[in-house]
Amino acid sequence: MISAQNLIEKILSRATSDECIVVVKDTTQANLRWASSTLTTNGVIALRSVTVLAFISSGGAMSVGGVTRTNVDESDIDSILSEATAAAQASGPADDYAPLAKNLTIGDWSAAHIPTGPDVFSKFAPDLGEMMKRSVSDKIELFGYAEHTHATTWVGSKGGLRLRNDSPIGRVEMTAKSHGRSRSTWEGVETHDFSNVSIDVIDRAIRQRLAWQEKKVDLPAGRYDTVFPSGSIADLYTYMVWVSGAKDAWQGQSVFSKKGGGTRVGEKLTSLPLNLYSDPKNSLLPGSPFIAHAASSPFTSVFDNGQLMPRVDWLKDGALQSLIQTRASSALTSLPFTPIGDNFFMEVSGASGNLSDLIKKVDHGLLVTTLWYIRMVDPNSLLLTGLTRDGVYYIKGGEVQGATNNFRWNDTPVGALARISHAGASEWTQPREWAEYATHMHMPPMVIKDFNMSTVSPGN
């Protein structure tokens, strides 16, 4: 197969539009899957995505058209360029226009994509095998998968962009069932290369929660002081990020719209010294140093391709600091250009301790382990609904008393910010609902007061 860099150069050399940007992403993925404590499948897949963006100037405006294909070779170049150019000619002037970046080089452009492979599981797989053996002897059934993905993104343009970024990421999702599948719990871990994944830690967490389920305490719907692990906090606040486009807020269409016009930027959302930020230069969870979009959306713009990715403070000392901006929306709202990042860090200044420490601080409440099927109810308040799954536990006097029933919940992550009573130390975490979309999340476990468990759910 032709190299990504060679393909980009050939496409650009044949492009007749005023400007052309090509985005190529080579992805390899290794995976293991298991069910009933038995390995079922494993393998490696390779994918290539090629996006060609044609830009045409006319009468002081610029139009853009894009085409995305997989497995493009040299014989496809003329047709994909023709499609992109035709799309640009038919699209009309772009409302997200901003001057295009030029003459910028980032990363080792000429180096080949380094594929991932089964060797990444060299330690994890034997340890998993031992865990499966123990689970079979104890009549615990394990279900789940482990996958490792390495994606390399190249961005090239007629105007001199030659950008490259590599992003390795892996995850483990483990569901354990016992006592004839009447008990169930889940554990997830995110990793760069599986060197930091401890099967023993996963095993201990699963067994502790299955043991908590020996006792059942039925509870009614209502508002409870609720302990959330960092992964559930990531699930809640990922949704908040996804609706924080500045243009939508400025137009009065979101929870971040200000009554009377404008946005809520600058408004205090919690009295806690809570910070939420993105930082591409973070050493633990680095993000792409540049912007690369295959299409425009309410908070992305293909005209921003090649712009440097800055650190962005979304919440600072409890106040809304920024909303997601393209350069075009920035000009509209008169707020700084703050593009969406690849990583998110939430922390409460001075907070310490882990999930067990937070449980000790709750006199009467719940411990929720995962959230599921999260959906929007009301965009004006960001009221969300969803289900609890794989273990909800009753806390009394700072100790888990046993498992309780599942709930459907209705609450808003924005409103919940003002009801955070305790937070632990932030940690690299694995969301469950948004695991495929939200990686590089560093969040604290939290206690949210009066979280609304609206109805009892019959699900397990």
C-alpha positions in Angstrom: 0.0 0.0 0.0 1.2 3.5 -0.8 2.5 5.4 2.2 0.3 8.1 3.7 2.9 10.8 3.0 3.3 9.8 -0.7 -0.4 9.6 -1.2 -0.8 13.1 0.2 1.9 14.5 -2.0 0.4 12.9 -5.1 -3.1 14.3 -4.3 -1.8 17.8 -3.7 0.3 17.7 -6.9 -2.9 17.0 -8.9 -5.2 19.4 -7.0 -6.5 22.3 -9.1 -8.5 24.1 -6.5 -7.2 27.3 -4.9 -6.2 25.3 -1.8 -6.4 21.7 -0.9 -5.9 20.0 2.5 -5.5 16.3 2.8 -6.0 14.4 6.1 -4.9 10.8 6.3 -5.3 8.7 9.4 -3.7 5.2 9.6 -5.0 3.1 12.5 -4.0 -0.3 13.7 -5.8 -2.1 16.5 -5.1 -5.3 18.5 -7.8 -6.8 20.6 -8.7 -9.7 22.9 -12.3 -10.7 23.7 -13.6 -13.1 26.3 -16.9 -14.5 27.5 -17.8 -16.9 30.4 -14.2 -16.7 31.5 -13.0 -18.1 28.1 -11.0 -16.2 25.4 -13.3 -16.1 22.3 -11.5 -14.0 19.7 -8.3 -12.0 19.1 -6.8 -10.3 16.2 -5.3 -7.2 14.6 -7.1 -4.8 12.2 -5.7 -2.0 10.0 -7.7 1.0 8.7 -6.9 4.0 6.6 -9.2 7.1 6.3 -8.4 9.7 3.6 -10.2 13.1 3.5 -9.7 15.6 0.7 -10.8 19.1 1.3 -11.0 21.4 -1.8 -11.2 25.2 -1.2 -12.3 27.6 -3.9 -12.2 31.4 -3.7 -14.8 33.5 -5.4 -15.8 37.2 -5.0 -14.0 37.6 -1.7 -15.5 34.5 -0.1 -14.4 30.9 0.0 -16.3 27.6 -0.5 -15.2 24.2 0.6 -16.1 20.7 -0.2 -14.9 17.5 1.3 -14.8 13.8 0.5 -13.7 11.0 2.9 -12.9 7.5 1.7 -11.1 4.4 3.0 -8.3 2.5 1.3 -7.6 5.1 -1.4 -4.9 4.2 -3.9 -3.3 6.1 -6.8 -6.0 5.2 -9.2 -8.6 6.9 -7.0 -6.9 10.3 -6.8 -8.5 12.0 -9.8 -12.0 10.9 -8.9 -11.8 11.9 -5.2 -10.4 15.3 -6.2 -13.2 15.7 -8.8 -15.8 14.9 -6.1 -14.3 17.3 -3.6 -14.1 20.1 -6.1 -17.6 19.6 -7.3 -18.8 19.6 -3.7 -17.0 22.9 -3.1 -18.5 24.5 -6.2 -22.0 23.4 -5.1 -21.7 24.5 -1.4 -21.7 28.2 -1.7 -19.7 30.6 0.6 -18.7 29.0 3.9 -20.0 30.7 7.0 -17.1 29.4 9.0 -14.4 31.0 6.8 -11.1 32.0 8.4 -7.7 32.4 6.8 -6.0 29.0 6.3 -2.8 28.1 8.0 0.3 27.8 5.8 4.0 26.7 5.9 4.0 24.8 9.2 5.8 21.5 10.0 5.1 19.5 13.1 6.2 15.9 13.9 8.3 13.4 12.0 6.5 13.7 8.6 8.6 11.0 6.8 8.4 8.3 9.5 6.1 5.3 8.8 3.1 4.5 11.0 4.2 2.1 13.7 1.5 -0.6 13.9 0.3 -2.0 17.2 0.1 -5.8 17.5 -0.5 -8.7 19.9 2.9 -8.1 21.7 1.2 -5.2 23.5 -0.6 -7.9 25.6 2.5 -9.9 26.4 2.1 -9.4 30.2 -1.6 -8.7 30.3 -2.8 -11.8 28.5 -1.0 -14.3 30.9 -2.3 -12.4 33.9 -5.8 -12.4 32.4 -5.5 -16.2 32.0 -4.7 -16.6 35.7 -7.7 -14.4 36.6 -9.9 -16.6 34.5 -8.7 -19.7 36.2 -9.5 -18.3 39.6 -12.9 -17.1 38.5 -13.9 -20.5 37.1 -13.0 -22.2 40.4 -15.0 -19.5 42.3 -18.0 -19.7 39.9 -17.5 -16.1 38.6 -18.0 -15.5 34.9 -15.9 -12.9 33.2 -17.0 -11.0 30.1 -15.1 -8.2 28.3 -12.4 -7.1 26.0 -9.0 -5.4 25.8 -8.0 -3.4 22.8 -5.0 -1.3 21.9 -5.2 1.3 19.1 -2.4 3.3 17.5 -3.5 6.1 15.2 -1.2 8.3 13.1 -2.7 11.4 11.6 -1.0 13.3 8.7 -2.2 16.7 7.5 -0.8 18.2 4.2 -1.8 21.2 2.1 -0.8 23.0 -1.0 -0.1 25.9 1.3 2.8 24.1 3.1 1.2 22.2 6.0 3.1 19.1 6.8 1.8 17.9 10.2 1.9 14.5 11.9 0.7 13.2 15.3 0.7 9.8 16.9 -1.8 8.7 19.5 -1.6 5.2 21.2 -4.4 4.4 23.5 -5.8 1.1 25.1 -8.6 0.1 27.3 -9.9 -2.9 29.3 -13.6 -3.4 30.0 -14.5 -6.2 32.4 -17.9 -7.4 33.5 -18.1 -10.1 36.2 -21.2 -12.1 37.1 -21.7 -14.6 39.9 -24.4 -16.7 41.7 -26.1 -17.7 38.5 -25.7 -14.3 37.0 -27.8 -12.7 39.7 -24.9 -10.4 40.7 -23.0 -8.2 38.2 -20.3 -5.6 38.3 -18.0 -3.8 35.9 -14.5 -2.4 35.9 -12.7 -0.3 33.3 -9.1 0.8 32.8 -7.5 3.1 30.2 -3.8 2.8 29.3 -1.2 3.8 26.7 0.5 0.4 26.4 -0.9 -2.0 29.1 2.3 -1.7 31.1 0.3 0.0 33.9 -2.7 -2.4 33.9 -2.9 -4.5 37.0 -5.1 -7.6 36.7 -4.8 -8.0 40.5 -6.3 -4.6 41.1 -9.2 -5.3 38.7 -9.8 -8.7 40.3 -9.9 -7.2 43.9 -12.3 -4.5 42.9 -14.7 -6.9 41.2 -14.6 -9.4 44.0 -15.2 -6.7 46.6 -18.3 -5.4 44.9 -19.7 -8.9 44.2 -19.3 -9.6 48.0 -21.2 -6.3 48.8 -24.0 -7.8 46.7 -24.5 -10.6 49.2 -26.9 -8.4 51.1 -29.8 -6.6 49.4 -31.4 -3.4 50.7 -34.4 -2.2 48.7 -34.7 1.6 48.5 -37.3 3.9 47.0 -36.7 6.6 44.4 -35.6 10.0 45.7 -32.7 12.3 46.1 -29.6 10.8 47.6 -26.1 12.0 48.5 -24.4 9.9 45.8 -20.7 8.8 45.5 -19.5 8.6 41.9 -16.3 7.0 40.8 -14.1 9.1 38.5 -15.3 7.1 35.4 -18.9 8.1 36.1 -17.9 11.7 36.6 -16.2 11.5 33.2 -19.4 10.2 31.6 -21.5 13.0 33.2 -19.2 15.8 32.2 -18.3 14.6 28.8 -21.9 15.3 27.9 -21.5 18.8 29.3 -18.5 19.4 27.1 -20.3 18.2 24.0 -23.0 20.9 24.4 -20.7 23.7 25.2 -20.4 25.3 21.8 -20.0 29.0 22.0 -22.1 29.7 18.9 -25.1 27.8 20.2 -24.8 29.6 23.6 -24.5 33.0 21.9 -27.6 32.2 19.9 -29.6 31.3 23.0 -29.7 27.5 22.3 -27.9 25.9 25.3 -27.6 25.7 29.0 -24.7 28.2 28.7 -26.9 30.9 27.1 -27.3 34.1 29.2 -30.8 35.4 29.8 -31.2 38.6 27.7 -28.4 37.6 25.3 -24.8 36.5 25.2 -23.2 33.6 27.1 -22.6 32.7 30.7 -18.8 32.9 30.4 -17.6 34.4 33.7 -20.5 33.1 35.8 -19.7 31.1 38.9 -21.1 27.6 38.7 -19.8 26.2 42.0 -18.3 27.7 45.1 -15.6 25.0 45.0 -12.1 25.8 43.6 -12.9 23.5 40.7 -10.9 23.5 37.4 -11.6 21.9 34.1 -9.0 22.3 31.3 -7.5 20.8 28.2 -3.7 20.8 27.7 -2.0 19.2 24.6 1.3 19.4 26.4 0.3 17.4 29.4 3.0 14.7 29.9 0.6 12.0 31.2 -2.2 12.4 28.6 -0.8 14.4 25.7 -3.0 15.6 23.0 -2.5 16.6 19.4 -0.5 19.8 19.1 -2.5 20.9 16.0 -6.1 20.9 14.8 -7.2 18.3 12.3 -10.8 18.1 11.2 -12.3 16.2 8.3 -15.5 18.2 8.4 -17.0 21.3 10.0 -19.6 21.0 12.8 -21.2 23.4 15.3 -17.9 23.5 17.1 -15.3 22.5 14.6 -14.1 24.0 11.3 -12.0 22.7 8.5 -10.7 26.2 8.1 -9.0 25.8 11.5 -6.9 22.8 10.3 -3.3 23.4 11.1 -3.9 25.9 13.8 -1.9 25.2 17.0 -3.9 23.6 19.8 -3.6 25.8 23.0 -4.2 25.0 26.6 -7.8 25.9 27.4 -9.3 26.5 30.8 -13.0 25.6 30.6 -13.8 26.1 34.3 -11.5 28.0 36.6 -12.0 28.3 40.3 -15.6 27.3 39.8 -16.4 29.9 37.1 -17.2 29.2 33.5 -14.1 30.4 31.7 -14.5 29.3 28.1 -16.8 27.7 25.5 -15.8 25.7 22.4 -14.9 28.1 19.7 -13.9 28.0 16.0 -12.1 31.1 14.8 -15.3 32.1 13.0 -17.5 31.7 16.1 -14.8 33.6 18.1 -15.2 36.6 15.8 -19.0 36.3 16.2 -19.1 36.1 20.0 -16.0 38.3 20.7 -14.6 35.6 22.9 -11.1 34.0 22.5 -10.5 31.2 20.1 -10.8 28.1 22.3 -10.9 24.9 20.2 -12.0 21.5 21.7 -9.1 19.5 22.9 -8.1 15.8 23.0 -7.9 15.6 26.8 -9.8 16.9 29.8 -8.6 17.4 33.3 -11.0 18.1 36.2 -9.6 18.8 39.6 -10.6 20.4 42.9 -7.8 22.4 44.4 -6.7 20.7 47.7 -8.8 17.6 47.2 -7.3 14.3 48.2 -8.2 10.7 48.8 -9.8 8.0 46.8 -13.3 6.4 46.4 -13.1 4.6 49.7 -12.3 7.8 51.5 -15.4 9.5 50.0 -17.6 6.6 51.1 -16.5 7.2 54.7 -17.8 10.8 54.4 -21.4 9.8 53.6 -23.8 9.2 56.4 -26.8 8.1 54.3 -26.5 7.7 50.6 -25.6 5.7 47.5 -22.5 4.5 45.7 -23.0 4.2 42.0 -20.5 2.3 40.0 -21.5 3.0 36.4 -24.0 5.1 34.4 -25.7 3.8 31.3 -27.8 5.0 28.4 -27.4 8.7 29.0 -29.6 10.9 27.0 -30.7 14.6 26.8 -34.1 15.6 28.2 -33.8 19.4 28.2 -31.0 21.4 26.4 -31.9 24.6 28.2 -30.9 23.1 31.6 -28.8 20.2 30.3 -31.2 17.9 32.1 -30.0 14.3 31.4 -31.5 11.0 32.1 -30.0 7.6 32.3 -29.8 4.3 34.2 -27.5 2.9 36.8 -26.0 -0.5 36.0 -23.9 -3.3 37.5 -24.1 -2.3 41.1 -25.7 0.4 43.2 -24.8 0.2 46.9 -26.4 1.6 50.1 -24.1 3.6 52.4 -24.9 4.2 56.0 -22.6 5.7 58.6 -19.7 5.8 56.1 -19.8 2.1 55.3 -21.4 0.1 52.4 -24.3 -1.9 53.8 -25.1 -3.9 50.7 -26.5 -3.6 47.2 -29.7 -1.9 46.4 -31.9 -1.7 43.3 -31.0 0.1 40.1 -32.6 3.5 39.3 -33.4 5.7 36.4 -32.0 9.1 37.2 -32.7 12.7 36.0 -30.2 15.4 36.8 -28.1 18.1 35.2 -24.3 18.0 35.4 -24.2 21.9 35.3 -26.6 22.1 38.3 -24.8 19.3 40.1 -21.6 21.4 40.1 -23.1 23.5 42.9 -24.0 20.3 44.9 -20.6 18.7 45.0 -20.0 18.1 48.7 -16.7 16.2 48.5 -14.1 15.4 45.8 -11.1 13.1 45.8 -7.8 13.3 44.0 -8.1 13.3 40.2 -7.0 10.2 38.3 -6.7 8.9 34.8 -10.0 7.1 34.3 -12.2 5.1 32.0 -15.7 6.3 31.3 -18.2 3.6 30.4 -21.0 5.2 28.3 -18.6 7.2 26.2 -15.6 4.9 26.3 -15.2 4.8 22.5 -15.4 8.6 22.2 -13.9 10.1 25.4 -10.3 9.1 26.0 -7.6 10.9 27.9 -9.9 11.8 30.8 -8.4 12.8 34.2 -11.2 13.2 36.8 -11.8 12.9 40.5 -14.4 10.7 42.3 -17.1 12.9 43.9 -20.0 13.1 46.2 -23.0 14.9 44.7 -25.7 15.9 47.2 -29.3 15.2 46.4 -28.7 13.4 43.1 -32.2 12.7 41.6 -32.9 9.0 41.4 -36.3 9.5 39.8 -37.6 6.0 39.6 -36.7 2.4 40.5 -35.4 0.5 37.6 -36.1 -3.3 37.3 -32.9 -4.0 35.4 -29.9 -5.7 36.9 
